[in-house]
Amino acid sequence: MVDQLTNQQNSDTENCDGGAPLLELRGITKQFGANKVLDGVDLTVYPGEAIAIIGPSGTGKSTILRIIAGLEAPGSGDIFVQGQRRLGLIEDSPDPLGIGMVFQQAALFDSLTVEENVGFLLYQHSSLSGKQISQIVDEVLDMVGLPGIGSRFPAELSGGMRKRVSFARAIVSNPQNPTDRPALLLYDEPTAGLDPIASTVIEDLIRNIQKGQGCRSYIIVTHQDSTIRRTADRVIFLHQGRIRWSGSVDEVDKTDNPFMRQFFSGQIEGPIQLVH
């Protein structure tokens, strides 16, 4: 099984075509009542990219992830996944590439064991035997640094461990159908509420998962400075539903963009105003 996973990873790296976008958002809007959350967002994601979406709370960052994942429909605009226009939600027709999502609160089933949580989709949608699924789950848990905890329940785990279990669930795939392995991972505030040491573990894990899966890409929504700097190659600043700045992580400290300067300095005065 390990050889199968390794061979697939090597194949992915060799076949990674940096010229063709994995994902394109064109003019995406979303409105909840009178509140316009997204206002004409354009975003292109290429193979191997690590993108952080940052900005004040309530500005549409998590909504973008849910739209990309196919869990929520945009108000208007187009979504292209590997060049194919998506119609409807992910349940209406599967995307040509896998998209996995790690939710902010881990979203594990409390009544299921760790093994049953991680292998949930394999149990529901594959012809693999229970023994095969257990072996796959053990390997993925080992990959996220949690060997031997398959029999535990979520309530027995720390917050950081639950986060890592949710990572394992997002990257698990059926070796009999390699195309269902996610080519794009979405992380919604993966280090929120964690202490600095636990955050570092998660940040390292995000990078290690990317390296271990060839040219796989990810988008991460975060507020934490260390997470931005340690996990992102490209940073996008979102405010009031619009992208106000985009650049490499190396440019974060060099830009004169007023939104970026206020966000990273924590100053009250500036273009970002608190909503009372």
C-alpha positions as CSV (number, residue, x, y, z in Angstrom):
1,M,0.0,0.0,0.0
2,V,2.8,2.4,0.9
3,D,4.4,1.6,-2.5
4,Q,1.2,2.4,-4.3
5,L,0.9,5.8,-2.5
6,T,4.6,6.6,-3.2
7,N,4.3,5.7,-6.9
8,Q,1.2,7.8,-7.2
9,Q,2.9,10.8,-5.6
10,N,5.9,10.4,-7.9
11,S,3.6,10.3,-10.9
12,D,1.8,13.4,-9.7
13,T,5.1,15.3,-9.4
14,E,6.2,14.2,-12.9
15,N,2.9,15.2,-14.5
16,C,2.5,18.5,-12.7
17,D,1.7,21.1,-15.4
18,G,2.3,24.6,-13.9
19,G,0.9,26.3,-17.0
20,A,-2.7,25.1,-16.7
21,P,-4.9,26.5,-13.8
22,L,-6.5,24.1,-11.4
23,L,-9.1,26.6,-10.5
24,E,-10.5,29.9,-11.8
25,L,-13.0,32.2,-10.1
26,R,-14.4,34.9,-12.4
27,G,-16.5,37.7,-11.1
28,I,-17.8,35.7,-8.1
29,T,-20.5,37.5,-6.0
30,K,-22.4,36.4,-2.9
31,Q,-25.1,38.2,-0.9
32,F,-26.9,37.3,2.3
33,G,-29.9,39.5,2.5
34,A,-28.7,43.1,2.3
35,N,-25.1,42.1,3.1
36,K,-22.9,41.7,0.0
37,V,-20.2,39.3,1.2
38,L,-18.3,38.9,-2.2
39,D,-18.3,41.5,-4.8
40,G,-16.7,40.4,-8.1
41,V,-13.8,38.2,-6.9
42,D,-11.4,36.9,-9.5
43,L,-8.9,34.2,-8.4
44,T,-6.7,31.7,-10.3
45,V,-5.0,28.8,-8.6
46,Y,-2.1,26.9,-10.3
47,P,-0.7,23.4,-9.4
48,G,1.7,23.6,-6.5
49,E,0.5,26.9,-5.2
50,A,0.1,27.7,-1.5
51,I,-2.3,30.7,-1.1
52,A,-3.4,32.5,2.1
53,I,-6.5,34.5,2.1
54,I,-6.4,37.1,4.8
55,G,-8.5,40.1,6.0
56,P,-10.8,41.2,8.8
57,S,-13.5,39.0,10.2
58,G,-16.8,38.8,8.3
59,T,-15.3,39.8,5.0
60,G,-16.1,36.7,2.9
61,K,-13.0,34.5,3.4
62,S,-14.7,31.3,4.5
63,T,-17.5,31.9,2.0
64,I,-15.0,31.7,-0.8
65,L,-13.8,28.4,0.5
66,R,-17.3,27.0,0.7
67,I,-18.0,28.2,-2.9
68,I,-14.7,26.6,-4.1
69,A,-15.6,23.4,-2.4
70,G,-19.0,23.3,-4.1
71,L,-20.8,23.5,-0.8
72,E,-22.4,26.8,-1.6
73,A,-23.4,28.4,-4.9
74,P,-22.3,31.9,-5.8
75,G,-24.8,34.6,-6.5
76,S,-23.2,35.2,-9.9
77,G,-19.9,34.6,-11.7
78,D,-18.3,31.5,-13.1
79,I,-16.1,28.7,-11.6
80,F,-13.8,26.7,-13.8
81,V,-12.2,23.5,-12.4
82,Q,-9.3,22.3,-14.7
83,G,-10.9,24.3,-17.5
84,Q,-14.4,22.9,-17.0
85,R,-17.2,25.2,-16.0
86,R,-18.9,24.0,-12.8
87,L,-22.7,24.0,-12.9
88,G,-24.5,23.7,-9.6
89,L,-23.0,22.3,-6.4
90,I,-20.5,19.5,-5.9
91,E,-23.4,17.1,-5.3
92,D,-24.8,17.9,-8.8
93,S,-21.8,16.7,-10.7
94,P,-18.3,15.8,-9.4
95,D,-15.4,18.0,-10.3
96,P,-12.6,16.7,-12.6
97,L,-10.2,17.0,-9.7
98,G,-10.6,16.3,-6.0
99,I,-11.1,19.2,-3.6
100,G,-10.8,18.5,0.1
101,M,-11.8,20.8,2.9
102,V,-10.6,21.1,6.5
103,F,-13.2,22.9,8.5
104,Q,-12.4,25.4,11.3
105,Q,-13.9,23.2,14.1
106,A,-12.7,19.9,12.7
107,A,-16.3,18.7,12.2
108,L,-15.7,15.2,13.4
109,F,-18.5,12.8,14.2
110,D,-18.5,12.4,18.0
111,S,-20.1,9.0,18.0
112,L,-17.5,7.5,15.6
113,T,-14.0,6.5,16.3
114,V,-11.0,8.2,14.7
115,E,-10.7,5.4,12.3
116,E,-14.4,5.6,11.3
117,N,-14.1,9.4,10.9
118,V,-11.0,9.3,8.7
119,G,-12.3,6.4,6.6
120,F,-15.9,7.5,6.5
121,L,-16.1,8.1,2.7
122,L,-14.2,4.9,2.0
123,Y,-16.7,2.9,4.1
124,Q,-19.6,4.7,2.3
125,H,-18.4,4.9,-1.3
126,S,-15.8,2.2,-2.0
127,S,-15.7,-1.6,-2.4
128,L,-12.7,-1.8,-0.1
129,S,-12.8,-4.3,2.7
130,G,-12.8,-3.2,6.3
131,K,-9.2,-4.5,6.7
132,Q,-8.0,-2.5,3.7
133,I,-9.7,0.7,4.9
134,S,-8.1,0.2,8.4
135,Q,-4.7,-0.1,6.7
136,I,-5.2,3.0,4.7
137,V,-6.4,5.0,7.7
138,D,-3.4,3.8,9.8
139,E,-1.0,5.1,7.1
140,V,-2.7,8.4,6.8
141,L,-2.8,8.9,10.6
142,D,0.9,8.1,10.7
143,M,1.4,10.7,8.0
144,V,-0.2,13.4,10.2
145,G,1.8,12.2,13.3
146,L,-1.0,10.4,15.1
147,P,-0.1,6.7,14.8
148,G,-2.2,4.2,16.8
149,I,-5.1,6.4,17.8
150,G,-7.7,4.8,15.5
151,S,-9.8,3.3,18.3
152,R,-10.1,6.6,20.2
153,F,-13.1,8.9,20.1
154,P,-12.9,12.7,19.3
155,A,-13.7,13.6,22.9
156,E,-10.5,11.9,24.0
157,L,-8.3,14.1,21.8
158,S,-6.8,17.5,22.3
159,G,-7.8,20.4,20.0
160,G,-4.6,20.1,18.0
161,M,-5.1,16.3,17.6
162,R,-8.7,16.8,16.4
163,K,-7.3,19.2,13.8
164,R,-4.8,16.7,12.5
165,V,-7.5,14.0,12.4
166,S,-9.6,16.3,10.2
167,F,-6.5,16.7,8.0
168,A,-6.2,12.9,7.7
169,R,-9.9,12.7,6.6
170,A,-9.4,15.4,4.0
171,I,-6.4,13.6,2.3
172,V,-7.5,10.0,2.6
173,S,-8.3,8.4,-0.8
174,N,-9.1,5.2,-2.4
175,P,-6.0,3.6,-4.0
176,Q,-8.2,1.8,-6.5
177,N,-9.3,5.2,-7.7
178,P,-6.3,7.5,-7.5
179,T,-8.3,10.3,-9.3
180,D,-10.3,10.9,-6.1
181,R,-7.3,12.0,-4.2
182,P,-7.6,15.8,-3.6
183,A,-5.5,18.0,-5.9
184,L,-6.7,21.1,-3.9
185,L,-7.0,21.3,-0.2
186,L,-8.9,24.1,1.6
187,Y,-8.0,25.0,5.2
188,D,-10.4,27.2,7.1
189,E,-8.6,28.8,10.1
190,P,-6.6,25.6,10.9
191,T,-4.6,27.2,13.7
192,A,-7.5,29.2,15.3
193,G,-7.6,28.7,19.1
194,L,-4.3,26.7,19.3
195,D,-1.3,27.7,21.4
196,P,1.9,28.7,19.5
197,I,3.5,25.2,19.8
198,A,0.4,23.4,18.5
199,S,0.1,26.0,15.8
200,T,3.7,25.3,14.6
201,V,2.9,21.6,14.5
202,I,-0.2,22.3,12.3
203,E,1.8,24.7,10.1
204,D,4.5,22.2,9.5
205,L,1.9,19.5,8.8
206,I,0.3,21.6,6.1
207,R,3.6,22.1,4.3
208,N,4.6,18.4,4.7
209,I,1.2,17.2,3.3
210,Q,1.9,19.4,0.2
211,K,5.4,18.1,-0.2
212,G,4.2,14.5,0.2
213,Q,1.5,14.9,-2.4
214,G,3.6,16.2,-5.3
215,C,2.2,19.3,-6.9
216,R,-0.9,19.5,-4.8
217,S,-2.2,23.1,-4.1
218,Y,-3.9,24.6,-1.1
219,I,-5.8,27.7,0.0
220,I,-5.7,28.6,3.6
221,V,-7.9,31.2,5.4
222,T,-6.1,32.5,8.5
223,H,-5.7,35.6,10.8
224,Q,-2.4,34.4,12.4
225,D,0.8,36.1,11.4
226,S,3.0,32.9,11.9
227,T,0.6,30.8,9.8
228,I,0.6,33.3,7.0
229,R,4.4,33.5,6.9
230,R,5.1,29.8,7.4
231,T,2.4,28.2,5.1
232,A,1.8,30.7,2.2
233,D,3.7,31.5,-1.0
234,R,1.1,34.0,-2.2
235,V,-1.1,36.2,0.0
236,I,-4.5,37.7,-1.0
237,F,-6.1,40.4,1.2
238,L,-9.9,40.5,1.1
239,H,-12.0,43.4,2.5
240,Q,-15.7,44.1,2.0
241,G,-15.9,41.3,-0.6
242,R,-13.1,42.6,-2.8
243,I,-9.5,41.7,-3.2
244,R,-7.5,44.7,-2.1
245,W,-4.0,43.3,-2.4
246,S,-2.2,40.3,-3.8
247,G,1.4,39.4,-3.7
248,S,4.1,37.0,-2.5
249,V,4.7,36.4,1.2
250,D,8.1,38.1,0.8
251,E,6.3,41.3,-0.3
252,V,4.1,41.5,2.9
253,D,6.6,43.7,4.8
254,K,7.5,45.8,1.8
255,T,4.2,46.9,0.4
256,D,2.7,50.3,1.1
257,N,-0.8,49.1,0.6
258,P,-2.9,50.8,3.3
259,F,-5.0,47.7,4.0
260,M,-2.0,45.5,4.5
261,R,-0.2,48.0,6.6
262,Q,-3.2,48.5,8.9
263,F,-3.9,44.8,9.2
264,F,-0.4,43.8,10.2
265,S,0.2,46.8,12.5
266,G,-3.1,46.4,14.3
267,Q,-3.8,50.1,14.1
268,I,-7.3,51.4,14.6
269,E,-6.9,54.3,12.0
270,G,-7.0,53.3,8.4
271,P,-9.3,52.0,5.6
272,I,-10.4,49.0,7.7
273,Q,-13.2,50.2,10.0
274,L,-14.7,48.1,12.8
275,V,-18.3,47.3,12.4
276,H,-20.2,48.4,15.5
